[in-house]
Amino acid sequence: MAKESTTRNFVLRVDGETMDALEKWAADEFRSVNGQLQWIIAEALRRSGRKPRATKRAKEGGRDEAKE
């Protein structure tokens, strides 16, 4: 049986200058642009208090997150 994915896809349009900056930032941190965008969004959600803190299991690579 296939594992159900919790990842959702969407289209994002950005201007060329922003894309160039994202590509450079991602390369500087050894990430793909997609990975960099995921990190930026997760970090912004965490800092704003809109994303619950991860449990120990999530930090170790699991997908469980604390319910706050």
N, CA, C and O atoms as CSV, one atom per row, in Angstrom:
chain,resi,resn,atom,element,x,y,z
A,1,MET,N,N,0.844,-1.176,0.000
A,1,MET,CA,C,0.000,0.000,0.000
A,1,MET,C,C,0.891,1.242,0.000
A,1,MET,O,O,1.862,1.304,0.754
A,2,ALA,N,N,0.576,2.214,-0.824
A,2,ALA,CA,C,1.386,3.437,-0.929
A,2,ALA,C,C,1.173,4.324,0.291
A,2,ALA,O,O,0.068,4.420,0.825
A,3,LYS,N,N,2.232,4.955,0.710
A,3,LYS,CA,C,2.170,5.875,1.840
A,3,LYS,C,C,1.520,7.177,1.380
A,3,LYS,O,O,1.887,7.727,0.341
A,4,GLU,N,N,0.555,7.667,2.158
A,4,GLU,CA,C,-0.134,8.903,1.794
A,4,GLU,C,C,0.797,10.099,2.002
A,4,GLU,O,O,1.425,10.230,3.052
A,5,SER,N,N,0.878,10.958,1.006
A,5,SER,CA,C,1.738,12.134,1.069
A,5,SER,C,C,1.006,13.288,1.739
A,5,SER,O,O,-0.183,13.503,1.502
A,6,THR,N,N,1.728,14.029,2.582
A,6,THR,CA,C,1.152,15.220,3.193
A,6,THR,C,C,1.637,16.478,2.488
A,6,THR,O,O,1.306,17.588,2.904
A,7,THR,N,N,2.408,16.317,1.437
A,7,THR,CA,C,2.925,17.448,0.677
A,7,THR,C,C,1.901,17.872,-0.361
A,7,THR,O,O,1.311,17.042,-1.054
A,8,ARG,N,N,1.701,19.188,-0.454
A,8,ARG,CA,C,0.781,19.731,-1.449
A,8,ARG,C,C,1.568,20.613,-2.405
A,8,ARG,O,O,2.520,21.284,-2.007
A,9,ASN,N,N,1.167,20.606,-3.652
A,9,ASN,CA,C,1.849,21.376,-4.692
A,9,ASN,C,C,1.039,22.611,-5.057
A,9,ASN,O,O,-0.189,22.612,-4.972
A,10,PHE,N,N,1.749,23.671,-5.469
A,10,PHE,CA,C,1.097,24.864,-5.989
A,10,PHE,C,C,2.087,25.608,-6.878
A,10,PHE,O,O,3.296,25.391,-6.802
A,11,VAL,N,N,1.558,26.481,-7.715
A,11,VAL,CA,C,2.382,27.264,-8.629
A,11,VAL,C,C,2.695,28.602,-7.971
A,11,VAL,O,O,1.823,29.229,-7.370
A,12,LEU,N,N,3.947,29.032,-8.090
A,12,LEU,CA,C,4.370,30.315,-7.532
A,12,LEU,C,C,5.078,31.095,-8.627
A,12,LEU,O,O,6.005,30.587,-9.258
A,13,ARG,N,N,4.646,32.316,-8.851
A,13,ARG,CA,C,5.295,33.171,-9.839
A,13,ARG,C,C,6.109,34.226,-9.107
A,13,ARG,O,O,5.607,34.892,-8.201
A,14,VAL,N,N,7.366,34.375,-9.502
A,14,VAL,CA,C,8.227,35.413,-8.934
A,14,VAL,C,C,8.959,36.104,-10.077
A,14,VAL,O,O,9.182,35.518,-11.136
A,15,ASP,N,N,9.327,37.357,-9.845
A,15,ASP,CA,C,10.057,38.083,-10.888
A,15,ASP,C,C,11.484,37.538,-10.978
A,15,ASP,O,O,11.952,36.851,-10.070
A,16,GLY,N,N,12.167,37.849,-12.074
A,16,GLY,CA,C,13.502,37.332,-12.344
A,16,GLY,C,C,14.530,37.699,-11.286
A,16,GLY,O,O,15.369,36.876,-10.920
A,17,GLU,N,N,14.469,38.928,-10.795
A,17,GLU,CA,C,15.423,39.380,-9.784
A,17,GLU,C,C,15.255,38.587,-8.478
A,17,GLU,O,O,16.239,38.209,-7.841
A,18,THR,N,N,14.008,38.344,-8.094
A,18,THR,CA,C,13.737,37.559,-6.882
A,18,THR,C,C,14.208,36.120,-7.064
A,18,THR,O,O,14.790,35.531,-6.154
A,19,MET,N,N,13.953,35.561,-8.241
A,19,MET,CA,C,14.384,34.184,-8.506
A,19,MET,C,C,15.900,34.075,-8.469
A,19,MET,O,O,16.434,33.112,-7.920
A,20,ASP,N,N,16.595,35.036,-9.037
A,20,ASP,CA,C,18.060,35.029,-8.994
A,20,ASP,C,C,18.558,35.049,-7.551
A,20,ASP,O,O,19.483,34.319,-7.196
A,21,ALA,N,N,17.936,35.892,-6.720
A,21,ALA,CA,C,18.336,35.984,-5.315
A,21,ALA,C,C,18.048,34.674,-4.580
A,21,ALA,O,O,18.854,34.228,-3.763
A,22,LEU,N,N,16.896,34.057,-4.872
A,22,LEU,CA,C,16.554,32.769,-4.251
A,22,LEU,C,C,17.540,31.674,-4.656
A,22,LEU,O,O,17.974,30.880,-3.821
A,23,GLU,N,N,17.886,31.638,-5.928
A,23,GLU,CA,C,18.832,30.633,-6.412
A,23,GLU,C,C,20.195,30.794,-5.746
A,23,GLU,O,O,20.826,29.804,-5.375
A,24,LYS,N,N,20.648,32.031,-5.595
A,24,LYS,CA,C,21.939,32.264,-4.946
A,24,LYS,C,C,21.888,31.866,-3.481
A,24,LYS,O,O,22.797,31.198,-2.987
A,25,TRP,N,N,20.829,32.271,-2.780
A,25,TRP,CA,C,20.675,31.945,-1.363
A,25,TRP,C,C,20.629,30.434,-1.175
A,25,TRP,O,O,21.287,29.896,-0.284
A,26,ALA,N,N,19.857,29.751,-2.009
A,26,ALA,CA,C,19.756,28.289,-1.915
A,26,ALA,C,C,21.121,27.640,-2.148
A,26,ALA,O,O,21.511,26.736,-1.409
A,27,ALA,N,N,21.838,28.090,-3.158
A,27,ALA,CA,C,23.165,27.535,-3.447
A,27,ALA,C,C,24.126,27.782,-2.288
A,27,ALA,O,O,24.927,26.910,-1.951
A,28,ASP,N,N,24.053,28.961,-1.677
A,28,ASP,CA,C,24.916,29.282,-0.538
A,28,ASP,C,C,24.689,28.331,0.634
A,28,ASP,O,O,25.607,28.066,1.410
A,29,GLU,N,N,23.468,27.821,0.759
A,29,GLU,CA,C,23.123,26.928,1.878
A,29,GLU,C,C,22.993,25.470,1.438
A,29,GLU,O,O,22.479,24.632,2.179
A,30,PHE,N,N,23.464,25.177,0.222
A,30,PHE,CA,C,23.454,23.803,-0.312
A,30,PHE,C,C,22.053,23.193,-0.317
A,30,PHE,O,O,21.860,22.032,0.042
A,31,ARG,N,N,21.082,24.006,-0.733
A,31,ARG,CA,C,19.704,23.542,-0.852
A,31,ARG,C,C,19.229,23.781,-2.280
A,31,ARG,O,O,19.816,24.568,-3.023
A,32,SER,N,N,18.155,23.088,-2.649
A,32,SER,CA,C,17.470,23.405,-3.898
A,32,SER,C,C,16.637,24.664,-3.642
A,32,SER,O,O,16.414,25.037,-2.490
A,33,VAL,N,N,16.182,25.311,-4.705
A,33,VAL,CA,C,15.313,26.474,-4.533
A,33,VAL,C,C,14.042,26.054,-3.806
A,33,VAL,O,O,13.568,26.775,-2.927
A,34,ASN,N,N,13.487,24.905,-4.157
A,34,ASN,CA,C,12.292,24.405,-3.488
A,34,ASN,C,C,12.561,24.199,-1.998
A,34,ASN,O,O,11.761,24.610,-1.158
A,35,GLY,N,N,13.674,23.571,-1.675
A,35,GLY,CA,C,14.035,23.356,-0.276
A,35,GLY,C,C,14.229,24.667,0.467
A,35,GLY,O,O,13.843,24.792,1.629
A,36,GLN,N,N,14.826,25.642,-0.202
A,36,GLN,CA,C,15.045,26.951,0.421
A,36,GLN,C,C,13.708,27.633,0.694
A,36,GLN,O,O,13.511,28.200,1.769
A,37,LEU,N,N,12.791,27.582,-0.267
A,37,LEU,CA,C,11.476,28.179,-0.059
A,37,LEU,C,C,10.737,27.489,1.084
A,37,LEU,O,O,10.089,28.156,1.890
A,38,GLN,N,N,10.827,26.164,1.164
A,38,GLN,CA,C,10.191,25.446,2.270
A,38,GLN,C,C,10.776,25.895,3.604
A,38,GLN,O,O,10.042,26.084,4.573
A,39,TRP,N,N,12.093,26.066,3.656
A,39,TRP,CA,C,12.745,26.505,4.892
A,39,TRP,C,C,12.316,27.933,5.258
A,39,TRP,O,O,12.012,28.212,6.417
A,40,ILE,N,N,12.293,28.836,4.265
A,40,ILE,CA,C,11.898,30.228,4.505
A,40,ILE,C,C,10.478,30.282,5.067
A,40,ILE,O,O,10.218,30.987,6.042
A,41,ILE,N,N,9.569,29.540,4.453
A,41,ILE,CA,C,8.175,29.550,4.890
A,41,ILE,C,C,8.041,28.945,6.288
A,41,ILE,O,O,7.355,29.509,7.140
A,42,ALA,N,N,8.687,27.807,6.531
A,42,ALA,CA,C,8.616,27.166,7.853
A,42,ALA,C,C,9.180,28.082,8.931
A,42,ALA,O,O,8.612,28.185,10.018
A,43,GLU,N,N,10.301,28.751,8.636
A,43,GLU,CA,C,10.930,29.659,9.596
A,43,GLU,C,C,10.027,30.857,9.880
A,43,GLU,O,O,9.899,31.273,11.031
A,44,ALA,N,N,9.402,31.416,8.846
A,44,ALA,CA,C,8.492,32.548,9.038
A,44,ALA,C,C,7.279,32.142,9.873
A,44,ALA,O,O,6.850,32.891,10.751
A,45,LEU,N,N,6.730,30.964,9.603
A,45,LEU,CA,C,5.595,30.470,10.390
A,45,LEU,C,C,5.989,30.239,11.844
A,45,LEU,O,O,5.231,30.573,12.755
A,46,ARG,N,N,7.169,29.670,12.064
A,46,ARG,CA,C,7.638,29.408,13.428
A,46,ARG,C,C,7.839,30.722,14.176
A,46,ARG,O,O,7.387,30.866,15.312
A,47,ARG,N,N,8.516,31.682,13.543
A,47,ARG,CA,C,8.794,32.965,14.207
A,47,ARG,C,C,7.527,33.748,14.532
A,47,ARG,O,O,7.481,34.473,15.526
A,48,SER,N,N,6.504,33.603,13.704
A,48,SER,CA,C,5.259,34.334,13.933
A,48,SER,C,C,4.334,33.624,14.910
A,48,SER,O,O,3.282,34.149,15.274
A,49,GLY,N,N,4.735,32.421,15.336
A,49,GLY,CA,C,3.914,31.664,16.268
A,49,GLY,C,C,2.754,30.942,15.620
A,49,GLY,O,O,1.834,30.505,16.311
A,50,ARG,N,N,2.778,30.808,14.316
A,50,ARG,CA,C,1.683,30.156,13.590
A,50,ARG,C,C,1.937,28.687,13.309
A,50,ARG,O,O,1.067,28.000,12.773
A,51,LYS,N,N,3.115,28.199,13.663
A,51,LYS,CA,C,3.438,26.788,13.456
A,51,LYS,C,C,3.879,26.204,14.795
A,51,LYS,O,O,4.775,26.743,15.443
A,52,PRO,N,N,3.250,25.100,15.211
A,52,PRO,CA,C,3.657,24.494,16.482
A,52,PRO,C,C,5.104,24.030,16.444
A,52,PRO,O,O,5.637,23.691,15.387
A,53,ARG,N,N,5.727,24.021,17.609
A,53,ARG,CA,C,7.091,23.514,17.696
A,53,ARG,C,C,7.106,22.020,17.430
A,53,ARG,O,O,6.158,21.309,17.762
A,54,ALA,N,N,8.182,21.557,16.833
A,54,ALA,CA,C,8.326,20.137,16.510
A,54,ALA,C,C,8.657,19.354,17.768
A,54,ALA,O,O,9.334,19.854,18.666
A,55,THR,N,N,8.171,18.120,17.822
A,55,THR,CA,C,8.522,17.227,18.914
A,55,THR,C,C,9.896,16.652,18.656
A,55,THR,O,O,10.464,16.862,17.584
A,56,LYS,N,N,10.437,15.933,19.613
A,56,LYS,CA,C,11.752,15.306,19.457
A,56,LYS,C,C,11.760,14.396,18.238
A,56,LYS,O,O,12.734,14.384,17.486
A,57,ARG,N,N,10.695,13.638,18.030
A,57,ARG,CA,C,10.619,12.723,16.889
A,57,ARG,C,C,10.701,13.487,15.569
A,57,ARG,O,O,11.385,13.050,14.643
A,58,ALA,N,N,10.012,14.621,15.477
A,58,ALA,CA,C,10.048,15.409,14.241
A,58,ALA,C,C,11.456,15.923,13.975
A,58,ALA,O,O,11.901,15.955,12.827
A,59,LYS,N,N,12.164,16.328,15.036
A,59,LYS,CA,C,13.526,16.809,14.870
A,59,LYS,C,C,14.458,15.704,14.402
A,59,LYS,O,O,15.471,15.972,13.756
A,60,GLU,N,N,14.115,14.454,14.729
A,60,GLU,CA,C,14.943,13.313,14.345
A,60,GLU,C,C,14.541,12.744,12.997
A,60,GLU,O,O,15.075,11.717,12.580
A,61,GLY,N,N,13.613,13.388,12.309
A,61,GLY,CA,C,13.248,12.955,10.973
A,61,GLY,C,C,11.848,12.387,10.858
A,61,GLY,O,O,11.400,12.066,9.757
A,62,GLY,N,N,11.142,12.257,11.993
A,62,GLY,CA,C,9.756,11.798,11.947
A,62,GLY,C,C,8.856,12.927,11.520
A,62,GLY,O,O,9.321,14.045,11.295
A,63,ARG,N,N,7.564,12.649,11.406
A,63,ARG,CA,C,6.645,13.682,10.931
A,63,ARG,C,C,5.697,14.171,12.013
A,63,ARG,O,O,4.875,15.046,11.738
A,64,ASP,N,N,5.774,13.652,13.219
A,64,ASP,CA,C,4.890,14.094,14.293
A,64,ASP,C,C,5.292,15.474,14.758
A,64,ASP,O,O,6.479,15.777,14.883
A,65,GLU,N,N,4.303,16.307,15.012
A,65,GLU,CA,C,4.565,17.642,15.559
A,65,GLU,C,C,3.705,17.813,16.787
A,65,GLU,O,O,2.608,17.261,16.868
A,66,ALA,N,N,4.198,18.577,17.743
A,66,ALA,CA,C,3.469,18.824,18.982
A,66,ALA,C,C,2.199,19.605,18.664
A,66,ALA,O,O,2.193,20.470,17.789
A,67,LYS,N,N,1.154,19.298,19.366
A,67,LYS,CA,C,-0.102,20.030,19.241
A,67,LYS,C,C,-0.154,21.041,20.377
A,67,LYS,O,O,-0.278,20.666,21.543
A,68,GLU,N,N,-0.060,22.309,20.042
A,68,GLU,CA,C,-0.080,23.360,21.075
A,68,GLU,C,C,-1.348,24.141,20.997
A,68,GLU,O,O,-1.552,25.068,21.782
